[in-house]
Amino acid sequence: MRLESFGITDVGMKRSLNEDAYYRSDEIGLYLVADGMGGHAAGEVASARAIEAIVDFVHRHIADDTLTWPFSYDRTLSVYANALLCGIRLANQQLCTLQQATPELGGMGTTIAALRITGHEAVIAHVGDSRVYRFREGSLTLLTSDHSWVNEQVQKKLISIEDARNHRYRNVITRALGNRFDVEIDMSTLVAEPRDVFLLATDGLTGPVEDKTIAEAIRNRTTLRDCANHLVSLANMAGGPDNITVVLVECHPDD
């Protein structure tokens, strides 16, 4: 398949600093979004460093497939998925080590949502509450489950999805890169099909904008650029309470 993508990040209406970061490469089929956290610009450092570490390892593995794996190899996953998983583990390790060496960065961390498409294999990896969706045949499907306090309460049926959207603890995440050396990374693999559209986004979009509105925007898209800009506008019109990052990826049939 041929891949086409567009990415955008926006500071939103309430923040003075953008602590989100993203990466996209149609050439290697790698797409990432990260939402940093921590005072004194530490969140900005965390999101940028995490993406740099992941991209660096994936590129090194592409250049040298005999590269020694820095972590144990998961035989239930493809080699492409393992490279992504190792990149995220390295990013987490580097953030934890950086905090030990630089006290002023203590407490920083970042979410990560990752997509790697190779052939028809789509690998999803995430930590935190940044999300990955797939739009197929008119329907939007959430492919990740937020590592957040409110989502855990929803899963336990202690609060409703509607209550979770406006809950006072909706921004409390339970898992992030940089918080602990042994962070758990959720991984999944699915088949990508021509005309699929994948969306990676931070909670600056998915918090204020409902999934049905996001689905409508993708359904009515003219170009990925226009669609991404429209999604950012929707988040800002809803108050823009946080930084907003959107990466859209469309799968096209082979030419």
C-alpha atoms as an extended CHARMM CRD file, in Angstrom:
* protein
*
       255  EXT
         1         1  MET       CA              0.0000000000        0.0000000000        0.0000000000  PROA      1               0.0000000000
         2         2  ARG       CA              0.9590000000        3.6200000000       -0.4380000000  PROA      2               0.0000000000
         3         3  LEU       CA              0.7900000000        5.7540000000        2.7130000000  PROA      3               0.0000000000
         4         4  GLU       CA             -0.1360000000        9.4290000000        2.9250000000  PROA      4               0.0000000000
         5         5  SER       CA             -0.1160000000       11.4580000000        6.1380000000  PROA      5               0.0000000000
         6         6  PHE       CA             -0.4360000000       14.9040000000        7.6300000000  PROA      6               0.0000000000
         7         7  GLY       CA              0.3550000000       16.1280000000       11.1410000000  PROA      7               0.0000000000
         8         8  ILE       CA             -0.2810000000       19.2940000000       13.0900000000  PROA      8               0.0000000000
         9         9  THR       CA              0.1940000000       20.4980000000       16.6600000000  PROA      9               0.0000000000
        10        10  ASP       CA             -1.4010000000       23.5500000000       18.2650000000  PROA      10              0.0000000000
        11        11  VAL       CA             -0.9240000000       25.1740000000       21.6690000000  PROA      11              0.0000000000
        12        12  GLY       CA             -4.6920000000       25.4680000000       22.2480000000  PROA      12              0.0000000000
        13        13  MET       CA             -6.5220000000       28.3350000000       23.9390000000  PROA      13              0.0000000000
        14        14  LYS       CA             -5.4550000000       27.9620000000       27.5710000000  PROA      14              0.0000000000
        15        15  ARG       CA             -1.7570000000       27.0230000000       27.5720000000  PROA      15              0.0000000000
        16        16  SER       CA              1.2640000000       29.2430000000       26.8970000000  PROA      16              0.0000000000
        17        17  LEU       CA              3.6030000000       26.3320000000       26.1160000000  PROA      17              0.0000000000
        18        18  ASN       CA              3.1040000000       23.4110000000       23.7540000000  PROA      18              0.0000000000
        19        19  GLU       CA              4.3480000000       20.2090000000       25.4050000000  PROA      19              0.0000000000
        20        20  ASP       CA              3.0500000000       17.9340000000       22.6360000000  PROA      20              0.0000000000
        21        21  ALA       CA              5.2570000000       16.4990000000       19.9010000000  PROA      21              0.0000000000
        22        22  TYR       CA              4.7330000000       14.2760000000       16.8870000000  PROA      22              0.0000000000
        23        23  TYR       CA              6.5540000000       12.4510000000       14.1050000000  PROA      23              0.0000000000
        24        24  ARG       CA              5.4000000000       11.0360000000       10.7870000000  PROA      24              0.0000000000
        25        25  SER       CA              7.1970000000        9.2270000000        7.9920000000  PROA      25              0.0000000000
        26        26  ASP       CA              5.3510000000        7.6850000000        5.0610000000  PROA      26              0.0000000000
        27        27  GLU       CA              8.6650000000        6.2590000000        3.8660000000  PROA      27              0.0000000000
        28        28  ILE       CA              9.0990000000        3.9470000000        6.8500000000  PROA      28              0.0000000000
        29        29  GLY       CA              5.4460000000        3.8860000000        7.9220000000  PROA      29              0.0000000000
        30        30  LEU       CA              6.0970000000        5.2620000000       11.4060000000  PROA      30              0.0000000000
        31        31  TYR       CA              3.7770000000        7.7140000000       13.1910000000  PROA      31              0.0000000000
        32        32  LEU       CA              4.0050000000        8.9900000000       16.7790000000  PROA      32              0.0000000000
        33        33  VAL       CA              2.2890000000       11.4960000000       19.0600000000  PROA      33              0.0000000000
        34        34  ALA       CA              3.4060000000       12.3870000000       22.5840000000  PROA      34              0.0000000000
        35        35  ASP       CA              1.9110000000       14.5780000000       25.2970000000  PROA      35              0.0000000000
        36        36  GLY       CA              4.5230000000       15.7080000000       27.8150000000  PROA      36              0.0000000000
        37        37  MET       CA              3.9940000000       16.6430000000       31.4320000000  PROA      37              0.0000000000
        38        38  GLY       CA              6.0860000000       18.2560000000       34.1450000000  PROA      38              0.0000000000
        39        39  GLY       CA              6.8920000000       21.7670000000       35.3170000000  PROA      39              0.0000000000
        40        40  HSD       CA              9.4910000000       24.2280000000       33.9840000000  PROA      40              0.0000000000
        41        41  ALA       CA              9.1990000000       23.0060000000       30.3650000000  PROA      41              0.0000000000
        42        42  ALA       CA             10.0770000000       19.4550000000       31.4400000000  PROA      42              0.0000000000
        43        43  GLY       CA              7.0480000000       18.1280000000       29.5670000000  PROA      43              0.0000000000
        44        44  GLU       CA              8.3250000000       19.6250000000       26.3500000000  PROA      44              0.0000000000
        45        45  VAL       CA             11.6710000000       17.9100000000       26.9520000000  PROA      45              0.0000000000
        46        46  ALA       CA             10.0250000000       14.5700000000       27.7230000000  PROA      46              0.0000000000
        47        47  SER       CA              7.8330000000       14.4090000000       24.6090000000  PROA      47              0.0000000000
        48        48  ALA       CA             10.6320000000       15.5280000000       22.2760000000  PROA      48              0.0000000000
        49        49  ARG       CA             13.2460000000       13.1870000000       23.7870000000  PROA      49              0.0000000000
        50        50  ALA       CA             10.8730000000       10.2130000000       23.6720000000  PROA      50              0.0000000000
        51        51  ILE       CA             10.1080000000       10.6760000000       19.9980000000  PROA      51              0.0000000000
        52        52  GLU       CA             13.7820000000       11.1920000000       19.1630000000  PROA      52              0.0000000000
        53        53  ALA       CA             14.7220000000        7.9390000000       20.9180000000  PROA      53              0.0000000000
        54        54  ILE       CA             12.0220000000        5.8890000000       19.1930000000  PROA      54              0.0000000000
        55        55  VAL       CA             12.7570000000        7.2620000000       15.7270000000  PROA      55              0.0000000000
        56        56  ASP       CA             16.4960000000        6.7900000000       16.2190000000  PROA      56              0.0000000000
        57        57  PHE       CA             16.1720000000        3.1180000000       17.1530000000  PROA      57              0.0000000000
        58        58  VAL       CA             13.7350000000        2.2760000000       14.3530000000  PROA      58              0.0000000000
        59        59  HSD       CA             16.0420000000        3.9370000000       11.8270000000  PROA      59              0.0000000000
        60        60  ARG       CA             19.0740000000        2.0980000000       13.2080000000  PROA      60              0.0000000000
        61        61  HSD       CA             17.2500000000       -1.2040000000       12.9560000000  PROA      61              0.0000000000
        62        62  ILE       CA             16.2220000000       -0.4880000000        9.3530000000  PROA      62              0.0000000000
        63        63  ALA       CA             19.8380000000        0.3320000000        8.4850000000  PROA      63              0.0000000000
        64        64  ASP       CA             21.2080000000       -2.7820000000       10.2130000000  PROA      64              0.0000000000
        65        65  ASP       CA             18.8850000000       -5.7270000000       10.7590000000  PROA      65              0.0000000000
        66        66  THR       CA             21.6730000000       -7.5380000000       12.6280000000  PROA      66              0.0000000000
        67        67  LEU       CA             21.5480000000       -4.8760000000       15.3380000000  PROA      67              0.0000000000
        68        68  THR       CA             21.6880000000       -6.3470000000       18.8300000000  PROA      68              0.0000000000
        69        69  TRP       CA             18.3230000000       -6.0690000000       20.5880000000  PROA      69              0.0000000000
        70        70  PRO       CA             18.6780000000       -3.9490000000       23.7530000000  PROA      70              0.0000000000
        71        71  PHE       CA             15.7500000000       -5.8090000000       25.3590000000  PROA      71              0.0000000000
        72        72  SER       CA             14.3920000000       -9.3340000000       25.1200000000  PROA      72              0.0000000000
        73        73  TYR       CA             12.7580000000      -10.2450000000       21.8190000000  PROA      73              0.0000000000
        74        74  ASP       CA              9.0080000000      -10.9190000000       21.9460000000  PROA      74              0.0000000000
        75        75  ARG       CA              8.4210000000      -13.9110000000       19.6480000000  PROA      75              0.0000000000
        76        76  THR       CA              4.6750000000      -13.2610000000       19.6090000000  PROA      76              0.0000000000
        77        77  LEU       CA              5.3360000000      -10.0430000000       17.6670000000  PROA      77              0.0000000000
        78        78  SER       CA              6.8210000000       -9.3750000000       14.2360000000  PROA      78              0.0000000000
        79        79  VAL       CA             10.3190000000       -7.9700000000       13.8640000000  PROA      79              0.0000000000
        80        80  TYR       CA              8.7980000000       -4.5920000000       12.9560000000  PROA      80              0.0000000000
        81        81  ALA       CA              6.6760000000       -4.5960000000       16.1060000000  PROA      81              0.0000000000
        82        82  ASN       CA              9.6860000000       -5.5910000000       18.1990000000  PROA      82              0.0000000000
        83        83  ALA       CA             11.6950000000       -2.6720000000       16.8140000000  PROA      83              0.0000000000
        84        84  LEU       CA              8.9180000000       -0.2680000000       17.7800000000  PROA      84              0.0000000000
        85        85  LEU       CA              8.5670000000       -1.8370000000       21.2250000000  PROA      85              0.0000000000
        86        86  CYS       CA             12.3240000000       -1.6220000000       21.8460000000  PROA      86              0.0000000000
        87        87  GLY       CA             12.3470000000        1.9990000000       20.7230000000  PROA      87              0.0000000000
        88        88  ILE       CA              9.6530000000        2.8750000000       23.2440000000  PROA      88              0.0000000000
        89        89  ARG       CA             11.4400000000        0.9640000000       26.0040000000  PROA      89              0.0000000000
        90        90  LEU       CA             14.6530000000        2.8260000000       25.2150000000  PROA      90              0.0000000000
        91        91  ALA       CA             12.7770000000        6.1260000000       25.3040000000  PROA      91              0.0000000000
        92        92  ASN       CA             11.3790000000        5.2880000000       28.7260000000  PROA      92              0.0000000000
        93        93  GLN       CA             14.8010000000        4.2230000000       30.0130000000  PROA      93              0.0000000000
        94        94  GLN       CA             16.4160000000        7.4270000000       28.7650000000  PROA      94              0.0000000000
        95        95  LEU       CA             13.7630000000        9.6290000000       30.3760000000  PROA      95              0.0000000000
        96        96  CYS       CA             14.1150000000        7.8460000000       33.7260000000  PROA      96              0.0000000000
        97        97  THR       CA             17.9200000000        8.1080000000       33.5760000000  PROA      97              0.0000000000
        98        98  LEU       CA             17.7870000000       11.7720000000       32.5450000000  PROA      98              0.0000000000
        99        99  GLN       CA             15.6960000000       12.6210000000       35.6100000000  PROA      99              0.0000000000
       100       100  GLN       CA             18.1930000000       10.9100000000       37.8880000000  PROA      100             0.0000000000
       101       101  ALA       CA             21.0090000000       12.9990000000       36.3960000000  PROA      101             0.0000000000
       102       102  THR       CA             19.0320000000       16.2670000000       36.1720000000  PROA      102             0.0000000000
       103       103  PRO       CA             17.0120000000       16.9590000000       39.3370000000  PROA      103             0.0000000000
       104       104  GLU       CA             15.1980000000       19.9590000000       37.8220000000  PROA      104             0.0000000000
       105       105  LEU       CA             13.5570000000       17.5470000000       35.3610000000  PROA      105             0.0000000000
       106       106  GLY       CA             12.2310000000       15.3380000000       38.1460000000  PROA      106             0.0000000000
       107       107  GLY       CA              8.6070000000       14.3400000000       37.7260000000  PROA      107             0.0000000000
       108       108  MET       CA              8.5410000000       14.7470000000       33.9640000000  PROA      108             0.0000000000
       109       109  GLY       CA              6.9400000000       12.1700000000       31.7310000000  PROA      109             0.0000000000
       110       110  THR       CA              5.0670000000       11.7410000000       28.4930000000  PROA      110             0.0000000000
       111       111  THR       CA              2.3550000000        9.7090000000       26.8890000000  PROA      111             0.0000000000
       112       112  ILE       CA              3.1020000000        7.9420000000       23.6200000000  PROA      112             0.0000000000
       113       113  ALA       CA              0.7970000000        6.6780000000       20.9020000000  PROA      113             0.0000000000
       114       114  ALA       CA              2.5260000000        4.8920000000       18.0490000000  PROA      114             0.0000000000
       115       115  LEU       CA              1.5480000000        3.3390000000       14.7370000000  PROA      115             0.0000000000
       116       116  ARG       CA              3.8420000000        1.4130000000       12.4230000000  PROA      116             0.0000000000
       117       117  ILE       CA              2.5160000000        0.1500000000        9.1000000000  PROA      117             0.0000000000
       118       118  THR       CA              4.5920000000       -2.3510000000        7.1400000000  PROA      118             0.0000000000
       119       119  GLY       CA              2.8400000000       -3.9570000000        4.1920000000  PROA      119             0.0000000000
       120       120  HSD       CA             -0.6150000000       -4.7660000000        5.5380000000  PROA      120             0.0000000000
       121       121  GLU       CA              0.5350000000       -5.0850000000        9.1510000000  PROA      121             0.0000000000
       122       122  ALA       CA             -0.4010000000       -2.2040000000       11.4470000000  PROA      122             0.0000000000
       123       123  VAL       CA              1.2500000000       -2.2550000000       14.8730000000  PROA      123             0.0000000000
       124       124  ILE       CA             -0.2410000000       -0.0930000000       17.6260000000  PROA      124             0.0000000000
       125       125  ALA       CA              1.6530000000        0.7580000000       20.8220000000  PROA      125             0.0000000000
       126       126  HSD       CA              0.7040000000        3.1840000000       23.5400000000  PROA      126             0.0000000000
       127       127  VAL       CA              1.2780000000        4.3740000000       27.0830000000  PROA      127             0.0000000000
       128       128  GLY       CA             -0.9770000000        6.9950000000       28.6620000000  PROA      128             0.0000000000
       129       129  ASP       CA             -4.1040000000        8.6320000000       27.2620000000  PROA      129             0.0000000000
       130       130  SER       CA             -3.0370000000        9.6550000000       23.7630000000  PROA      130             0.0000000000
       131       131  ARG       CA             -5.0840000000        7.6050000000       21.3320000000  PROA      131             0.0000000000
       132       132  VAL       CA             -5.0720000000        5.7180000000       18.0340000000  PROA      132             0.0000000000
       133       133  TYR       CA             -8.2610000000        5.3190000000       15.9850000000  PROA      133             0.0000000000
       134       134  ARG       CA             -9.0780000000        3.6030000000       12.7020000000  PROA      134             0.0000000000
       135       135  PHE       CA            -11.7060000000        4.9570000000       10.3040000000  PROA      135             0.0000000000
       136       136  ARG       CA            -12.9780000000        2.2290000000        7.9740000000  PROA      136             0.0000000000
       137       137  GLU       CA            -16.0920000000        2.1370000000        5.7780000000  PROA      137             0.0000000000
       138       138  GLY       CA            -17.6430000000        5.1300000000        7.5060000000  PROA      138             0.0000000000
       139       139  SER       CA            -17.0510000000        3.9860000000       11.0920000000  PROA      139             0.0000000000
       140       140  LEU       CA            -14.5040000000        5.1940000000       13.6420000000  PROA      140             0.0000000000
       141       141  THR       CA            -13.0020000000        2.5910000000       16.0040000000  PROA      141             0.0000000000
       142       142  LEU       CA            -10.8550000000        3.3760000000       19.0490000000  PROA      142             0.0000000000
       143       143  LEU       CA             -7.8550000000        1.0230000000       18.9920000000  PROA      143             0.0000000000
       144       144  THR       CA             -6.3520000000        1.9950000000       22.3660000000  PROA      144             0.0000000000
       145       145  SER       CA             -7.6100000000        2.1050000000       25.9360000000  PROA      145             0.0000000000
       146       146  ASP       CA             -6.6210000000        5.1470000000       28.0070000000  PROA      146             0.0000000000
       147       147  HSD       CA             -4.2930000000        4.5630000000       30.9270000000  PROA      147             0.0000000000
       148       148  SER       CA             -6.1840000000        7.0590000000       33.0630000000  PROA      148             0.0000000000
       149       149  TRP       CA             -7.9930000000        7.1170000000       36.3760000000  PROA      149             0.0000000000
       150       150  VAL       CA            -11.3730000000        7.8960000000       34.8280000000  PROA      150             0.0000000000
       151       151  ASN       CA            -11.0910000000        5.1390000000       32.2230000000  PROA      151             0.0000000000
       152       152  GLU       CA            -10.2890000000        2.6240000000       34.9370000000  PROA      152             0.0000000000
       153       153  GLN       CA            -13.4610000000        3.7230000000       36.7450000000  PROA      153             0.0000000000
       154       154  VAL       CA            -15.4660000000        3.3970000000       33.5240000000  PROA      154             0.0000000000
       155       155  GLN       CA            -14.0890000000       -0.1260000000       32.9490000000  PROA      155             0.0000000000
       156       156  LYS       CA            -15.1620000000       -1.0450000000       36.4760000000  PROA      156             0.0000000000
       157       157  LYS       CA            -18.6000000000        0.5030000000       35.7440000000  PROA      157             0.0000000000
       158       158  LEU       CA            -18.2050000000        2.8950000000       38.6630000000  PROA      158             0.0000000000
       159       159  ILE       CA            -18.8070000000        5.9770000000       36.5050000000  PROA      159             0.0000000000
       160       160  SER       CA            -20.3720000000        6.4900000000       33.0800000000  PROA      160             0.0000000000
       161       161  ILE       CA            -18.5770000000        7.5710000000       29.9110000000  PROA      161             0.0000000000
       162       162  GLU       CA            -20.5270000000       10.8410000000       30.0830000000  PROA      162             0.0000000000
       163       163  ASP       CA            -19.4000000000       11.4620000000       33.6670000000  PROA      163             0.0000000000
       164       164  ALA       CA            -15.8080000000       10.6580000000       32.7110000000  PROA      164             0.0000000000
       165       165  ARG       CA            -15.7100000000       13.4070000000       30.0580000000  PROA      165             0.0000000000
       166       166  ASN       CA            -16.1830000000       16.1400000000       32.6660000000  PROA      166             0.0000000000
       167       167  HSD       CA            -14.7740000000       14.4690000000       35.7810000000  PROA      167             0.0000000000
       168       168  ARG       CA            -12.4150000000       16.5240000000       37.9330000000  PROA      168             0.0000000000
       169       169  TYR       CA             -9.7720000000       13.7740000000       37.6180000000  PROA      169             0.0000000000
       170       170  ARG       CA            -10.1230000000       13.2580000000       33.8460000000  PROA      170             0.0000000000
       171       171  ASN       CA             -6.5290000000       14.4300000000       33.2570000000  PROA      171             0.0000000000
       172       172  VAL       CA             -4.9820000000       12.0230000000       35.7720000000  PROA      172             0.0000000000
       173       173  ILE       CA             -3.0960000000        9.3090000000       33.9000000000  PROA      173             0.0000000000
       174       174  THR       CA             -1.9610000000        6.0750000000       35.5180000000  PROA      174             0.0000000000
       175       175  ARG       CA              0.8740000000        5.1870000000       33.1510000000  PROA      175             0.0000000000
       176       176  ALA       CA              3.4890000000        7.3080000000       31.3440000000  PROA      176             0.0000000000
       177       177  LEU       CA              6.9850000000        7.0810000000       29.9150000000  PROA      177             0.0000000000
       178       178  GLY       CA              9.5760000000        8.3720000000       32.3620000000  PROA      178             0.0000000000
       179       179  ASN       CA              7.7230000000        7.4590000000       35.5540000000  PROA      179             0.0000000000
       180       180  ARG       CA              9.3110000000        4.0470000000       36.1740000000  PROA      180             0.0000000000
       181       181  PHE       CA             11.8810000000        1.8280000000       34.4660000000  PROA      181             0.0000000000
       182       182  ASP       CA              9.4880000000       -1.1280000000       34.1290000000  PROA      182             0.0000000000
       183       183  VAL       CA              6.5570000000        0.6920000000       32.5080000000  PROA      183             0.0000000000
       184       184  GLU       CA              4.0630000000       -1.5870000000       30.7580000000  PROA      184             0.0000000000
       185       185  ILE       CA              3.4950000000       -0.8700000000       27.0640000000  PROA      185             0.0000000000
       186       186  ASP       CA              0.2550000000       -1.9780000000       25.4150000000  PROA      186             0.0000000000
       187       187  MET       CA              0.7910000000       -3.5540000000       21.9860000000  PROA      187             0.0000000000
       188       188  SER       CA             -1.6260000000       -4.8020000000       19.3460000000  PROA      188             0.0000000000
       189       189  THR       CA             -1.4220000000       -5.8310000000       15.7030000000  PROA      189             0.0000000000
       190       190  LEU       CA             -4.1270000000       -5.6540000000       13.0570000000  PROA      190             0.0000000000
       191       191  VAL       CA             -4.5140000000       -5.8120000000        9.3060000000  PROA      191             0.0000000000
       192       192  ALA       CA             -4.4920000000       -2.4660000000        7.4970000000  PROA      192             0.0000000000
       193       193  GLU       CA             -6.5970000000       -2.2500000000        4.3570000000  PROA      193             0.0000000000
       194       194  PRO       CA             -6.6430000000        0.1810000000        1.4350000000  PROA      194             0.0000000000
       195       195  ARG       CA             -8.7370000000        3.2790000000        2.2140000000  PROA      195             0.0000000000
       196       196  ASP       CA             -8.2690000000        2.8760000000        5.9890000000  PROA      196             0.0000000000
       197       197  VAL       CA             -7.5780000000        6.1620000000        7.7600000000  PROA      197             0.0000000000
       198       198  PHE       CA             -5.7350000000        6.1110000000       11.0850000000  PROA      198             0.0000000000
       199       199  LEU       CA             -5.8550000000        8.9750000000       13.5710000000  PROA      199             0.0000000000
       200       200  LEU       CA             -3.2960000000        9.5350000000       16.3270000000  PROA      200             0.0000000000
       201       201  ALA       CA             -4.1990000000       12.3050000000       18.7640000000  PROA      201             0.0000000000
       202       202  THR       CA             -3.4690000000       13.7190000000       22.1870000000  PROA      202             0.0000000000
       203       203  ASP       CA             -6.2650000000       14.3740000000       24.6640000000  PROA      203             0.0000000000
       204       204  GLY       CA             -6.3140000000       18.0110000000       23.6110000000  PROA      204             0.0000000000
       205       205  LEU       CA             -8.4980000000       16.7470000000       20.7650000000  PROA      205             0.0000000000
       206       206  THR       CA            -10.2240000000       13.7090000000       22.2400000000  PROA      206             0.0000000000
       207       207  GLY       CA            -11.1050000000       15.4270000000       25.5200000000  PROA      207             0.0000000000
       208       208  PRO       CA            -13.2470000000       18.3230000000       24.2330000000  PROA      208             0.0000000000
       209       209  VAL       CA            -14.3650000000       16.7410000000       20.9350000000  PROA      209             0.0000000000
       210       210  GLU       CA            -16.6250000000       13.6800000000       20.9220000000  PROA      210             0.0000000000
       211       211  ASP       CA            -15.7830000000       10.6340000000       18.8230000000  PROA      211             0.0000000000
       212       212  LYS       CA            -18.9060000000       11.0470000000       16.6790000000  PROA      212             0.0000000000
       213       213  THR       CA            -17.7940000000       14.5720000000       15.7450000000  PROA      213             0.0000000000
       214       214  ILE       CA            -14.2940000000       13.3230000000       14.9170000000  PROA      214             0.0000000000
       215       215  ALA       CA            -15.8110000000       10.5760000000       12.7590000000  PROA      215             0.0000000000
       216       216  GLU       CA            -17.9390000000       13.1030000000       10.8870000000  PROA      216             0.0000000000
       217       217  ALA       CA            -14.8870000000       15.2740000000       10.1950000000  PROA      217             0.0000000000
       218       218  ILE       CA            -12.9600000000       12.3220000000        8.7530000000  PROA      218             0.0000000000
       219       219  ARG       CA            -15.9740000000       11.1120000000        6.7720000000  PROA      219             0.0000000000
       220       220  ASN       CA            -16.3730000000       14.5460000000        5.1450000000  PROA      220             0.0000000000
       221       221  ARG       CA            -12.6630000000       15.1520000000        4.5570000000  PROA      221             0.0000000000
       222       222  THR       CA            -11.4020000000       16.6680000000        1.3230000000  PROA      222             0.0000000000
       223       223  THR       CA             -7.6910000000       16.4060000000        2.1300000000  PROA      223             0.0000000000
       224       224  LEU       CA             -5.8600000000       15.1580000000        5.2070000000  PROA      224             0.0000000000
       225       225  ARG       CA             -4.4780000000       18.6590000000        5.7500000000  PROA      225             0.0000000000
       226       226  ASP       CA             -7.9270000000       20.2430000000        5.7430000000  PROA      226             0.0000000000
       227       227  CYS       CA             -9.3050000000       17.5080000000        7.9790000000  PROA      227             0.0000000000
       228       228  ALA       CA             -6.5010000000       17.8600000000       10.5430000000  PROA      228             0.0000000000
       229       229  ASN       CA             -6.8600000000       21.6380000000       10.6070000000  PROA      229             0.0000000000
       230       230  HSD       CA            -10.6160000000       21.2610000000       11.0380000000  PROA      230             0.0000000000
       231       231  LEU       CA            -10.1500000000       18.8870000000       13.9810000000  PROA      231             0.0000000000
       232       232  VAL       CA             -7.8280000000       21.3910000000       15.6700000000  PROA      232             0.0000000000
       233       233  SER       CA            -10.3930000000       24.1390000000       15.0820000000  PROA      233             0.0000000000
       234       234  LEU       CA            -13.1180000000       21.9900000000       16.6370000000  PROA      234             0.0000000000
       235       235  ALA       CA            -10.9980000000       21.4650000000       19.7580000000  PROA      235             0.0000000000
       236       236  ASN       CA            -10.2820000000       25.1870000000       20.0370000000  PROA      236             0.0000000000
       237       237  MET       CA            -13.9440000000       26.0870000000       19.5000000000  PROA      237             0.0000000000
       238       238  ALA       CA            -14.7250000000       23.7200000000       22.3850000000  PROA      238             0.0000000000
       239       239  GLY       CA            -12.4390000000       25.7970000000       24.6190000000  PROA      239             0.0000000000
       240       240  GLY       CA             -9.0200000000       24.4710000000       23.6230000000  PROA      240             0.0000000000
       241       241  PRO       CA             -8.1610000000       23.5290000000       27.2290000000  PROA      241             0.0000000000
       242       242  ASP       CA             -4.9490000000       21.6910000000       26.2980000000  PROA      242             0.0000000000
       243       243  ASN       CA             -2.3550000000       21.3570000000       23.5590000000  PROA      243             0.0000000000
       244       244  ILE       CA             -3.8030000000       19.6530000000       20.4860000000  PROA      244             0.0000000000
       245       245  THR       CA             -1.9030000000       17.2400000000       18.2470000000  PROA      245             0.0000000000
       246       246  VAL       CA             -3.3630000000       15.3440000000       15.3010000000  PROA      246             0.0000000000
       247       247  VAL       CA             -1.7000000000       12.9180000000       12.8780000000  PROA      247             0.0000000000
       248       248  LEU       CA             -3.8250000000       11.4230000000       10.0820000000  PROA      248             0.0000000000
       249       249  VAL       CA             -2.6140000000        8.4890000000        7.9850000000  PROA      249             0.0000000000
       250       250  GLU       CA             -4.4430000000        7.2120000000        4.9100000000  PROA      250             0.0000000000
       251       251  CYS       CA             -3.7620000000        3.8740000000        3.2280000000  PROA      251             0.0000000000
       252       252  HSD       CA             -4.0490000000        3.9300000000       -0.5590000000  PROA      252             0.0000000000
       253       253  PRO       CA             -4.1050000000        0.9590000000       -2.9460000000  PROA      253             0.0000000000
       254       254  ASP       CA             -0.8120000000        0.3360000000       -4.7350000000  PROA      254             0.0000000000
       255       255  ASP       CA             -0.4510000000        2.4920000000       -7.8250000000  PROA      255             0.0000000000
